[in-house]
């Protein structure tokens, strides 16, 4: 009986020390991790809206009620609005797909960047490659559609072979951004 009590006390001490160390490590790393996320988001904004030199957050009330919209930023250059970046998170095959979309004031998509996702490696993960470049230069005036084969029209995107769900998810995210842009931002 004494032996069980002794083992319980030792286990408690080890657990308390481990919990204290984990808490300390969390406090120390929280700031740098948050800073890295801010830098990654700024880099993604700059990638999809290269004409902008600074970004100003759009109030969440502007996109409240819009499906899949996470955040929106106004892109500025010399005090003039050059476009907007909008982050969406539609559901793909493996869960939410984080998409950053750049929209220029000339009413074209300036870029698409795929962030965090859980899509199938080798299939859905291809969305981060050349697939996303299909959106560049598309008009903001029309919803985009995914096709599996054939000749592309102005408002069509060719699906990733074997990953149609992911292709449609990315297009859904872009269409959500287009809707917000056309109805509230431009």
Order of alpha helices (4+ residues) and beta strands (2+ residues): alpha-beta-beta-beta-beta-beta-beta-beta-alpha
